[in-house]
Amino acid sequence: MHLISISGLLSRPGKTLRALIPSALFCFALASSAHAETTYIVSGLTFQNGSVASGSFTFDGTTVFSNINISLTAGGVIAPFNVPVTFLYLLSPSFNGPNTVSFVTQNGPDLTGSPVMFLNFSPHLDTPSPAILGATIGSCDGEDCFSQVNLLFLNSPGSVEAVPEPGAVVLVSLGLAALGLRKMRNRA
């Protein structure tokens, strides 16, 4: 077993670079995966009127939600939930965070009458196994959806499953590390 000394590395610049590159790649990969995106799959959320929500969204671990696609089956006679609806947009970011997220069916300056869904998680979304603590669907009662009407609450919590997405940088780093190891083996 060989020990690498700092003075030995500094006297041979080529070996210094070969010794530091894998370490730098590993540190870069760790830093980039700290806020890796995770897709959450929601299924079986049943509300008071019999509507059932299922779908998915992506959360980056900070404040960014994307790829929102949650469908709600028709249930009961209360509009707007007497027909199927699909939530595709995030309500104002001020309503959202790792504990609560709110989705709407349309995007625009006036959300009056638009269906809205609130999901509450415990523990936070950025933990390994979040669970749905509560959920509410309703209609926006104003253009900013700050208040809601026709609220329906969760009867059955269903499930939420986290599916981590490896970051592109992590994959590139692993590929470069594999190429470096292969090159070192070919020289030996």
For each residue, the residues with C-beta under 8 A, 3 or more apart:
1:
2:
3:
4: 8 9 19
5: 8 9
6: 9 10
7: 10 11
8: 4 5 11 12 15
9: 4 5 6 12 15 16 19
10: 6 7 13 16
11: 7 8
12: 8 9 15 16
13: 10 16 17
14: 17 18
15: 8 9 12 18 19
16: 9 10 12 13 19 20
17: 13 14 20 21
18: 14 15 21 180 184
19: 4 9 15 16 22 23
20: 16 17 23 24
21: 17 18 24 25 180
22: 19 25 26 177 180
23: 19 20 26 27
24: 20 21 27 28
25: 21 22 28 29 173 176 177
26: 22 23 29 30 173 177
27: 23 24 30 31
28: 24 25 31 32 169 173
29: 25 26 32 33 169 170 173 174
30: 26 27 33 34
31: 27 28 34
32: 28 29 36 167 169 170 173
33: 29 30 36 166 167 169 170
34: 30 31 61
35: 60 61 62
36: 32 33 60 61 164 165 166 167 170
37: 58 59 60 61 66 164 165 167
38: 58 59 60 61 125 126 162 163 164 165
39: 56 57 58 67 162 163 165
40: 56 57 58 59 125 130 160 161 162 163
41: 55 56 160 161 163
42: 45 53 54 55 56 57 70 119 132 158 159 160
43: 54 158 159 160 161
44: 52 54 156 158 159
45: 42 52 53 54 132 135 154 156 157 158
46: 50 51 52 154 155 156 158
47: 50 51 52 53 75 81 135 137 152 153 154 155
48: 152 153 154 155
49: 75 76 78 81 152
50: 46 47 73 75 76
51: 46 47 72 73 74 75 76 81 137 152
52: 44 45 46 47 72 73 75 158
53: 42 45 47 70 71 72 73 117 135 137 158
54: 42 43 44 45 70 71 158
55: 41 42 68 69 70 71 86 87
56: 39 40 41 42 67 69 70
57: 39 40 42 65 66 67 68 69 70 101 103
58: 37 38 39 40 65 66 67 68 165
59: 37 38 40 64 65 98 101 125 126
60: 35 36 37 38 63 64 65 66
61: 34 35 36 37 38 98 125 126
62: 35
63: 60 93 96 97
64: 59 60
65: 57 58 59 60 68 90 96 101
66: 37 57 58 60
67: 39 56 57 58
68: 55 57 58 65 87 88 89 90 103
69: 55 56 57 86 87 88
70: 42 53 54 55 56 57 86 87 103 117
71: 53 54 55 84 85 86 87
72: 51 52 53 75 81 84 85 86 87 115 117 137
73: 50 51 52 53 84
74: 51 81 82 83 84
75: 47 49 50 51 52 72 81 82
76: 49 50 51 81 82
77: 82
78: 49 81 82 150 152
79: 82 139 150
80: 83 85 113 115 139 150
81: 47 49 51 72 74 75 76 78 85 115 137 150 152
82: 74 75 76 77 78 79
83: 74 80
84: 71 72 73 74
85: 71 72 80 81 105 115
86: 55 69 70 71 72 105
87: 55 68 69 70 71 72 103 104 105 115 117
88: 68 69 103 105 107
89: 68 103 104 105 106 107
90: 65 68 93 96 101 102 103 104
91: 95 96 102 103 104 111 116 145
92: 95 96 144 145
93: 63 90 96
94:
95: 91 92 100 101 102 118
96: 63 65 90 91 92 93 100 101 102
97: 63 100 101
98: 59 61 121 124 125 126
99: 120 121 122 124 125
100: 95 96 97 118 119 120 121
101: 57 59 65 90 95 96 97 118 119 121 125
102: 90 91 95 96 116 117 118 119 145
103: 57 68 70 87 88 89 90 91 116 117 119
104: 87 89 90 91 107 111 114 115 116 117 140 145
105: 85 86 87 88 89 114 115
106: 89 111 114
107: 88 89 104
108: 111
109: 143
110: 143
111: 91 104 106 108 114 116 140 142 143 144 145
112: 140 141 142 143
113: 80 139 140
114: 104 105 106 111 139 140 145
115: 72 80 81 85 87 104 105 137 138 139 140
116: 91 102 103 104 111 137 138 139 140 145 148
117: 53 70 72 87 102 103 104 135 136 137
118: 95 100 101 102 135 136 137
119: 42 100 101 102 103 132 134 135
120: 99 100 132 133 134 135
121: 98 99 100 101 124 125 130 131 132 133 160
122: 99 130 131 133
123: 127 129 130 131
124: 98 99 121 127 130
125: 38 40 59 61 98 99 101 121 130
126: 38 59 61 98
127: 123 124 130
128: 162
129: 123 162
130: 40 121 122 123 124 125 127 160 162
131: 121 122 123 157 160
132: 42 45 119 120 121 135 154 157 158 159 160
133: 120 121 122 157
134: 119 120 153 154 157
135: 45 47 53 117 118 119 120 132 153 154 157
136: 117 118 148 151 152 153 154
137: 47 51 53 72 81 115 116 117 118 151 152
138: 115 116 148 149 150 151 152
139: 79 80 113 114 115 116 148 149 150
140: 104 111 112 113 114 115 116 143 144 145 147 148
141: 112 145 147 148 149
142: 111 112 145 146 147
143: 109 110 111 112 140
144: 92 111 140
145: 91 92 102 104 111 114 116 140 141 142 148
146: 142
147: 140 141 142
148: 116 136 138 139 140 141 145 151
149: 138 139 141
150: 78 79 80 81 138 139
151: 136 137 138 148
152: 47 48 49 51 78 81 136 137 138
153: 47 48 134 135 136
154: 45 46 47 48 132 134 135 136 157
155: 46 47 48
156: 44 45 46
157: 45 131 132 133 134 135 154
158: 42 43 44 45 46 52 53 54 132
159: 42 43 44 132
160: 40 41 42 43 121 130 131 132
161: 40 41 43
162: 38 39 40 128 129 130
163: 38 39 40 41
164: 36 37 38
165: 36 37 38 39 58
166: 33 36 170 171
167: 32 33 36 37 170 171
168: 171 172
169: 28 29 32 33 172 173
170: 29 32 33 36 166 167 173 174
171: 166 167 168 174 175
172: 168 169 175 176
173: 25 26 28 29 32 169 170 176 177
174: 29 170 171 177 178
175: 171 172 178 179
176: 25 172 173 179 180
177: 22 25 26 173 174 180 181
178: 174 175 181 182
179: 175 176 182 183
180: 18 21 22 176 177 183 184
181: 177 178 184 185
182: 178 179 185 186
183: 179 180 186 187
184: 18 180 181 187 188
185: 181 182 188
186: 182 183
187: 183 184
188: 184 185
